[in-house]
Structures are given as C-alpha cells and as structure tokens.
Amino acid sequence: MRTQLQRDNISSKPSVEPTVCLVGMPNSGKTTLMNAITGGNFKTANYAGVTVSVLRGRSKPDFGPVRNIVDLPGVNSTVNPSPEEELACNVIQGKNPKVNPDAFVLVVDATQLERHLKFAGLVARQRKPTVVALTMTDLLPRRGQVLDPVKLANAIGTPVVPVDARTGKGVAELLRKLDTSGPQDGDNALAQLPTDPIAAYVQIRRLLLTKAVVSRADQEDSVTSRIDRVVLNRHFGFPIFFIVLIALFAAIFWAAQPFMDFIDGAFSQTAEFVSALAPDSFLARFVGEGLIAGIGSVAVFFPQIMILFFLMTLLEDSGYLARGAALVDRPLAYLGLHGRSFVPMLSGFACAIPAVFAARAIPARRERLLTIWILPLMSCSARLPVYALLLAALLQGAAWQAGLSLAAIYISSLLIGALVAGLASRILSKYRTPSLLAMELPVYRAPRWLPILRTTWARGSAYLKRAGMPILIVSAVLWLVSNFGYAPGSVVAPAAIDNSFAAQIGQQLEPLLQPMGVDWRVGVGLISAFAAREVFVSSMAIVFHVESDDEQTQQETLLKTMQSATFAGTSQPIFTTASIAGLIVFFFFSLQCFSTVAVVRKETNSWRLAGLQLFFYTGLGYTLAVGTVQILRALGVA
Amino acid sequence: MRHSAEMKAEIDNRFHLKPVAKLVPLSQIPLNRMVRIEHLEGPREDCDRLLDLGFTPGEEVVITHHAPLGEPVVVRVRGALLALRKREAAWIWVNLV
C-alpha cells in the first residue's frame, strides 16, 4: 500500500524530472540521438504559430534517472533567425514558458567542428550543465582525419562524449556526464565566443588549432565525393533521379496494394458484421456503416502512407533526398517554389495530408505556402477509385484506353500544379523576395534501420492521429445526414436515402448540378466525397440502390446501373460522355477533402489559406466542369 | 612605356608591390579550384546567413560539383557541402589562391 502510494506520488509529479534539451545545427544527428536516448519513445509536440516539430520524450530507465528530453529545431543562425530558430533560441535562453531547460546536450558533428561549435556560446552562457555529444566520429577516417576528444574538451572547457547513436555507444556515458558535470563555468572558452559570426569563426579556429584537436583541416569525404560524381553527373544525374522516383511510385502503388485490399476487406467485413448484429437497430448500423467504415476509409491508405514515409526517411537518412532537391531546384525556383518542394509534391500523389506535413522542410515561408497551395492538385490516391469508375463508364471496357487516360490525368495534374505555382508566383510577384537556397548536402551514410523504422512509425501515427479524427467526424456526420430526414410532421427520423437530408440538400443543389449535366443523386455522391474522395464510389452505389455482396460484381452492377440511369421522369441518360468528362474535370480540380482543409488550417495556423484553397479549387473545378459539359454538348457530344 | 616581364618583376620586387589580386564572383570559378573569400556583397539578410553558414572572409572554399542544369553549385566550406544557386554564389567575391 505504501509503495503504491509512493509510486503514485512520483508518477503524478512528472515535473520533478529534469528537462534536457538537445541543441545543434540541422543534420547534426540530434534526432538520431533522441531516438537512442528515449528508445524511440517520443512524440511531436506542436507549438502555436510555428510550423515546426519539437520532439519530446523521456529517457530510457537504463540510462539512470528518467529525464524529459526535448529535441529542439536545428539552428543555423542566431543572428537573424527563422521562426524555428527563434523558438530554439528562446528555449535555450529560458524565455519559453512551456520548456524550461535544466541542462543541455550540444550535438556537434565531428567532421564540421567549426560550424557546429559556432553558436555554442549562446548555450554556454546559460551557466547550466552542458555536455557536448560528438557525432559522426565514424566518418572521420573517410576524410583522413583524427580527432582527440580529450583535447577538444580541454580546448572548449566542456565535457565531450563521442556517441554513436546507431549502436547506442556512448549514450549512457553522455547522460552520466550530465549528472556529474556542474553548471557551465560562465567564462570558459565557449562562453567567450562572440555572437558575430566572423569573429566567432576566427576564435574557434584559433582554439582548435592551438590545442591541436584535429589532425588535418577541411578534407573532402572520399565516399561522398565519389557518389556525388555519379549522382550529380550531367548525364546520369536526372536518369538516376527519375529511376528513384519511378521506384518510389511503384512501391507506393503496387507494393501497397495487397495490404490495402486486406485492410479494406477486414473493415468492410467488420462493418457488415456489426450492422448484422442488430439489423433493425440504427445504432448498430451507425457504428457499422458510419464509424467503422469511416475508420476503414482512412486506414485503407495507411499502408501506402507508411511505405511513402519509410522510403522518404530512407532517402533522407542516406543523404540522397537533399541531392534530389538540388537537382530540381532550378525548374522549381522558376515556378516560385524551392528544391525541397519536390518531396511534398511527390507525397501529394499518395495523399495531400502527409504532403502538407512534408512542406515543413521548406525553409522560406512564401515558398512553403505556395507549395501547400498547389498540393490539392496533385492526383492523390483517393481519386484513383473515382477515376477508375468514371473511366470505366466512359470508355466501356477498353482497359488500355483507361490506363492511358489515367496516366494522362496524373501527368496533367503535375503540369497544372506547375502552371498554377508559376502563375501565382508571378501575379503575387510584388511580395516576392527570392529566398536563399544555401542547402546543406549531408554526407552519404549506410541507412540506420532501427531509427528509420522508428521515425517512420512516429510520422505514420502522427498522420493517423491528425487525419483520422476529421475523417471520422465527417463520415459520421455524412452517414447521419444520408440516413435521417424529416418525417411527415417535421420530426427528424430515420429515412431511406431518397428522403434523407442528403437528398434534400442534393435537390436544393439541383440548379447547380444541372449545368454539370447530372442530377441530385450524383450531387449526394459529390457531397459525401468531401469526407474522402473515394467515398463517392460507395455513395453512388447507395443512391443508385446497387446491392451486392461481392465487391467485384458490385462494381459491375454499379456500372450497368449508371449506364441505364436516367433523369427522373424522362428517358434522358445521366451518364453521357459529356457529363462523365465533366465529373472527371471536377474531381481533378476541386478540393473535396475536409481533412486536407483541416490540416492546412493547422499547419498555417489560420483559416485564410485553407478557406481560400477550398473555395478557389472547388469553384474552379465546378466552373471548368460546367465549361467542359457545355462545350462538349455544343460540339455535338452528348 | 612598355616593360619586359623581367623588368616588371624587378619593379614589383623593389617596391614590394604584390600582384594586384583580381576579385571574381564565386559563380564564375571553375570546378575544383581552391579560392579564398574576400567579401560578401548582396542582400543583407542573405549575406548574414551565408556568413553564419561559414562563408567568412579569408576562408578557402572550392566548388566540387555543378548540378546537371548548371545550378545549384556545390561548395565545400569548413568541412560541409552546401548547394548554392548561381545568384547566391555571385554574392561571394573570391581571390584565386
């Protein structure tokens, strides 16, 4: 009883645990170290107004007393900091109300001592326990360099522990040193470093030279320069880049397919099972068809997104991602984007939501917002089932034509995205100050599997958490709207879809739908697609009363039903070449995804861009769809 | 009046004249030629950041690669590789070493 009480006391006061902040430049190996200290047990904490990930976790009990570990954003410049860097500097100086550091681990790349020690003065002047974690020491032999950590510790007056985050070597010693080392002496060599970069660099070099810390200065990394000679080669550079992209696409679409089928099957069976438990109960149907199927519509993309995150993390960790960004920087800069925009754009072909997160890596705000602006145009995989259905209806079974059209749709989505970015950056050119690229190309390293898997999982679960809720809520609301309606006497009551609120909304929208050449039933499908675009297919099956147990035959039955569907009370068919083309155009442009809107709002911290995107793209999609239908009809295509 | 090469060297020697170094923007330097940074001249904030990244006067840098489209150029500075657009490299005025 007594021990129980004590344990409760301890666990109810997590604030007693000291907070250790990891600080360093980008690419110093902070996050890998974070992984090693916490055993991968950390999460992304968000800070209002800053689109930056601050990782928070707790150190593994193997490393002595448990500490709160905070991985701050990498700092390049303290003189005129970006918002991310400003956040890190404020935390270091104890000006942030949310994080109050008790000690610092300064993460320093052994191959770039001067650059990484340059802003150490800011940390040292806080007079708190500080230990330097020396990373990348295994890369020194590639440069023919030898570094003496003891001499380095003497030179900077701060304990130095070489760590290999990959094997965990040195991590325990690092944390022990934090305990034993007292507060930083306020006038050691580090604390005396000036803030002016030129003077700071001169002083660091003098320190390192007089104490003979490194055997030879500034050598090239032999492995990296050999690989770069091929990867950045005039002839091979782009072919290699395209092969990498194609492999990535292949993995996202083909390798993920079996997993997606499995998840899809599992969820639809569970949903059916739950609904069948009490066929007359609306609660059972709500849980089955509304909630479980709603979760399923998110979960079905999970394999794709995990594969995407895994491969992106792999490319990032090995060092190739930065080269890819450098290769395409020139054309992207012409469009007002940044070399790094290619990662979000690529992710956008799987799903816009992880793509919006990926845009965080773009340093300049203007380029980040412009990248986010065009992401809804990238043909995400939720559109794939919709295009598959519409193209099958349009081309009536000619598979190669459908495949070719699909490829054309994908390529045009990229080209139109480029066009929109180019136009937007020129129209808004008075706000345009070209940003600085100055992007570090990290050395090539063999991939570190465990940290990669942990990062993949952290990113994947963050996606589920942030995208899952909005999709779940929207699909629950849409289910209620399509299963309830006004009964005679104006009471809300369960209703068939024809009499539901959705149908009423659809009928209200009929004047808008007529120019698109479709009726209210398609309107219901379009509205429900705001939960997730692929929901269009299943709601078409509902509104056109297609019932079949087998999914394969359901698709065929749906196609047949669509082909024979006519406007109510007439023999005029709904799905003609013109109206189907119009629908494809509508899905191509419009931002039919409330989750994307919610995530963009969160990332930009305002409704402005998110709302503008929703109305601009949906308006554009509608206008162009109507234009397509009317022009095709005028040309005599029914 | 024209001087022969020897005479010119003699004059330089006697008056301790160093050959006048010609400043060139880094963007015009060929591959693998070691150069020394003289000064930075460009937008204030961007140049401050370049200084912070290690492009300080007196530092020796070398262009190790050109990307296939001609830019960015990859510059080795203080043990790091940094990709710079041509216009950024043009702000860095260098001396041939």
Interface residues (C-beta under 8 A of the other chain):
Chain A: N76 S77 T78 V79 N80 T111 Q112 L113 E114 R115 K118 R143 P197 I198 Y201 V202 D218 Q219 E220 T224 S225 D228 R229 L232 N233 R234 H235 G237 F238 A322 A326 L327 D329 R330 P331 A333 G339 T433 P434 L436 L437 A438 M439 E440 L441 P442 V443
Chain B: P43 E45 D46 D48 R49 L50 L51 D52 L53 G54 T56 P57 E59 E60 T64 H65 H66 A67 P68 L69 G70 E71 P72 V74 R76 R78 G79 A80 L81 L82 A83 L84 R85 R87 E88
